[in-house]
Amino acid sequence: MQTSVRGRVDYLPAYEAMQALTAARVEGTPDELWLCEHPPVFTQGLAGKQEHLIEPGDIPVIATNRGGQVTYHGPGQVVAYPLLDLRPRGYFVKEYVYRLEEAVVRTLAEFGVTGHRVKGAPGIYVRLDDPFSHARLPAPLPSQGGGGGEISFDGLGKIAALGVKVSRHCTYHGLALNVAMDLEPFSRINPCGYAGLTTVDLSTIGVSTSWNEAADVLGSKLRALLAI
């Protein structure tokens, strides 16, 4: 897998380049991993609802064809775009998403932070009261109606978001890990469609690291977990 550290690039040209590369893929086209950050931008997934854009202000909003709702990209965030053919790997979307999340969990562990999954809410979360605790999250209480109930983010902050697209078994879009950002723009949206969801970065929870270091660790974990 070829890794390209692209630094800060505008979102729309990166999105268009991913689409073009994926459309042109043939058997044997090399897999790629792009690591970058974007100037401030809100992106809407295919299911995105206008109600989750509360007050975008002067930050542009770009509609995309990835899954999920609205999220924010900005300086100080490592964005990873794996451009892969899943067929030689022998797994499909659900396993792919799990491996993306696992790469973030293992990246956070390198910095002493425990990442958590929340069932039904893709992405990785940390405990706000103790991000370094290894204790498991309590099991969710069953709903009275016997269904899944509402997703609870009590005591949690979201540190990484996922949004993927798979076309002809080939992936693009990816994940974003918050390192040291201006988090204010997240207050202008319902992040990933969840009103009141707290968003954090490594800096907020007491981890001091550079964008380059975080990108290097995340890239290494992704290459290991996504290798054929």
C-alpha positions as CSV (number, residue, x, y, z in Angstrom):
1,M,0.0,0.0,0.0
2,Q,1.5,3.3,-1.1
3,T,1.3,6.0,1.6
4,S,1.1,9.7,0.6
5,V,1.4,12.4,3.2
6,R,-0.2,15.3,1.5
7,G,-0.3,17.9,4.2
8,R,-3.0,20.6,4.1
9,V,-5.1,20.3,0.9
10,D,-8.5,21.8,0.0
11,Y,-11.3,19.3,0.6
12,L,-13.1,19.5,-2.8
13,P,-10.1,18.7,-5.0
14,A,-9.2,15.8,-2.7
15,Y,-12.7,14.5,-2.9
16,E,-12.7,14.8,-6.7
17,A,-9.3,13.1,-6.9
18,M,-10.5,10.1,-4.8
19,Q,-13.6,9.7,-7.1
20,A,-11.4,9.9,-10.2
21,L,-8.9,7.4,-8.9
22,T,-11.6,4.9,-7.9
23,A,-13.5,5.2,-11.2
24,A,-10.3,4.5,-13.1
25,R,-9.2,1.5,-11.0
26,V,-8.6,-1.8,-12.8
27,E,-7.3,-5.1,-11.5
28,G,-3.8,-4.5,-10.3
29,T,-4.2,-0.8,-9.6
30,P,-2.0,-0.2,-6.5
31,D,-3.8,0.6,-3.2
32,E,-3.1,4.0,-1.7
33,L,-3.4,5.7,1.7
34,W,-3.6,9.4,1.7
35,L,-2.9,11.3,5.0
36,C,-3.9,15.0,5.0
37,E,-5.6,17.8,6.8
38,H,-8.1,20.3,5.4
39,P,-8.9,24.0,5.8
40,P,-12.2,24.5,7.7
41,V,-15.1,22.7,5.9
42,F,-18.3,21.0,6.8
43,T,-19.1,17.9,4.8
44,Q,-22.5,16.2,4.5
45,G,-23.0,12.5,4.0
46,L,-25.7,11.0,1.6
47,A,-28.2,10.8,4.5
48,G,-27.3,14.3,5.8
49,K,-30.2,16.3,7.1
50,Q,-30.2,20.1,6.9
51,E,-31.5,20.3,10.5
52,H,-28.1,19.1,11.7
53,L,-26.4,22.2,10.2
54,I,-27.2,24.6,13.0
55,E,-25.2,27.7,12.1
56,P,-22.3,27.0,9.6
57,G,-21.5,30.7,9.3
58,D,-18.6,31.4,7.0
59,I,-17.4,27.8,6.8
60,P,-18.4,26.2,3.5
61,V,-20.6,23.1,3.4
62,I,-19.9,20.4,0.8
63,A,-22.3,17.6,-0.1
64,T,-20.6,14.2,-0.5
65,N,-21.5,10.7,-1.4
66,R,-20.0,9.1,1.8
67,G,-22.2,7.5,4.5
68,G,-23.2,9.4,7.6
69,Q,-24.4,12.9,8.5
70,V,-22.5,16.1,8.9
71,T,-19.0,16.5,10.3
72,Y,-16.3,19.1,10.4
73,H,-12.7,19.0,9.1
74,G,-10.1,21.6,10.0
75,P,-6.5,22.3,10.7
76,G,-5.0,20.1,13.5
77,Q,-7.0,17.0,12.4
78,V,-5.4,14.0,10.7
79,V,-7.7,12.8,7.8
80,A,-6.9,9.3,6.4
81,Y,-8.3,8.2,3.0
82,P,-7.6,4.5,2.3
83,L,-8.1,3.8,-1.4
84,L,-8.3,0.0,-1.5
85,D,-9.7,-2.9,-3.4
86,L,-11.4,-5.1,-0.8
87,R,-11.6,-8.2,-2.9
88,P,-8.1,-9.5,-2.3
89,R,-8.6,-8.9,1.4
90,G,-11.5,-11.2,1.6
91,Y,-13.8,-9.0,3.7
92,F,-16.4,-6.3,3.1
93,V,-17.8,-3.2,4.5
94,K,-18.6,-4.2,8.1
95,E,-15.1,-5.7,8.7
96,Y,-13.5,-2.8,6.9
97,V,-15.1,-0.3,9.2
98,Y,-14.1,-2.3,12.2
99,R,-10.5,-2.3,11.1
100,L,-10.6,1.5,10.6
101,E,-11.9,1.9,14.1
102,E,-9.3,-0.5,15.4
103,A,-6.5,1.5,13.8
104,V,-7.7,4.6,15.8
105,V,-8.0,2.6,19.0
106,R,-4.4,1.3,18.6
107,T,-3.2,4.8,17.7
108,L,-4.8,6.3,20.8
109,A,-3.2,3.5,22.9
110,E,0.3,4.7,21.7
111,F,-0.5,7.9,23.5
112,G,-1.9,6.2,26.6
113,V,-5.5,6.9,25.7
114,T,-8.2,4.3,25.8
115,G,-10.6,4.5,22.8
116,H,-14.1,3.1,22.9
117,R,-16.7,2.0,20.4
118,V,-20.4,2.9,20.9
119,K,-22.8,0.4,19.3
120,G,-24.8,1.9,16.5
121,A,-22.6,5.1,16.4
122,P,-19.5,4.6,14.2
123,G,-16.4,6.4,15.3
124,I,-14.2,6.3,18.4
125,Y,-15.0,7.9,21.8
126,V,-13.1,8.6,25.0
127,R,-14.1,9.0,28.6
128,L,-14.2,12.7,29.5
129,D,-13.5,12.1,33.2
130,D,-10.5,9.8,32.6
131,P,-9.4,9.2,29.0
132,F,-6.5,7.1,30.3
133,S,-8.7,4.6,32.2
134,H,-8.7,1.0,30.9
135,A,-12.1,0.2,32.4
136,R,-14.7,-0.9,29.9
137,L,-17.8,1.2,29.3
138,P,-20.9,0.0,31.2
139,A,-23.3,-2.1,29.2
140,P,-26.3,-0.1,27.9
141,L,-29.5,-0.5,29.7
142,P,-32.2,-2.3,27.7
143,S,-35.1,-0.2,26.5
144,Q,-38.6,-0.7,28.0
145,G,-39.9,-1.7,24.6
146,G,-37.3,-4.4,24.1
147,G,-35.6,-2.5,21.2
148,G,-32.2,-1.0,21.0
149,G,-33.2,2.2,22.7
150,E,-31.5,5.5,22.2
151,I,-27.7,5.7,21.9
152,S,-26.1,7.2,25.1
153,F,-23.0,9.3,25.0
154,D,-23.1,10.1,28.7
155,G,-19.5,10.9,29.9
156,L,-18.1,10.4,26.4
157,G,-16.4,12.7,23.8
158,K,-15.9,11.8,20.2
159,I,-12.3,12.0,19.1
160,A,-12.5,10.3,15.7
161,A,-15.2,10.2,13.0
162,L,-15.7,7.7,10.1
163,G,-17.5,8.1,6.8
164,V,-16.8,5.7,3.9
165,K,-17.9,4.9,0.4
166,V,-17.5,1.6,-1.3
167,S,-17.9,1.4,-5.1
168,R,-17.3,-1.8,-7.0
169,H,-15.6,-3.2,-3.9
170,C,-13.2,-0.2,-3.8
171,T,-13.1,2.2,-0.9
172,Y,-12.7,5.9,-0.6
173,H,-13.4,8.6,2.0
174,G,-12.2,7.4,5.4
175,L,-11.7,8.7,8.9
176,A,-10.6,11.8,10.8
177,L,-8.7,11.9,14.1
178,N,-8.8,15.1,16.1
179,V,-5.3,16.0,17.3
180,A,-5.0,19.7,18.2
181,M,-7.9,21.7,16.7
182,D,-10.1,24.7,17.2
183,L,-13.2,22.7,18.3
184,E,-15.6,25.7,18.1
185,P,-17.0,24.8,14.7
186,F,-18.3,21.5,16.1
187,S,-20.8,23.6,18.1
188,R,-22.3,24.9,14.9
189,I,-23.5,21.4,13.9
190,N,-25.0,18.2,15.5
191,P,-21.8,16.2,15.0
192,C,-22.6,13.1,13.0
193,G,-26.3,13.8,13.5
194,Y,-26.2,13.7,17.3
195,A,-27.4,16.8,19.1
196,G,-25.3,17.7,22.1
197,L,-22.5,15.2,21.3
198,T,-19.2,16.5,22.8
199,T,-16.2,16.5,20.4
200,V,-12.7,16.4,21.8
201,D,-9.1,16.2,20.5
202,L,-5.9,14.8,21.9
203,S,-4.9,18.2,23.1
204,T,-8.1,18.7,25.1
205,I,-7.6,15.5,27.0
206,G,-4.0,16.3,27.9
207,V,-2.0,14.7,25.1
208,S,0.6,16.9,23.5
209,T,1.7,15.7,20.1
210,S,2.3,17.0,16.6
211,W,0.2,16.5,13.5
212,N,3.1,14.7,11.9
213,E,3.6,12.3,14.8
214,A,-0.1,11.5,15.0
215,A,-0.3,11.0,11.2
216,D,2.8,8.7,11.3
217,V,1.3,6.5,14.0
218,L,-2.2,6.3,12.5
219,G,-0.7,5.6,9.0
220,S,1.3,2.7,10.5
221,K,-1.7,1.2,12.3
222,L,-3.8,1.5,9.1
223,R,-1.2,-0.2,6.9
224,A,-0.9,-3.1,9.4
225,L,-4.6,-3.6,9.7
226,L,-5.5,-3.1,6.1
227,A,-2.6,-5.1,4.5
228,I,-3.5,-8.0,2.3
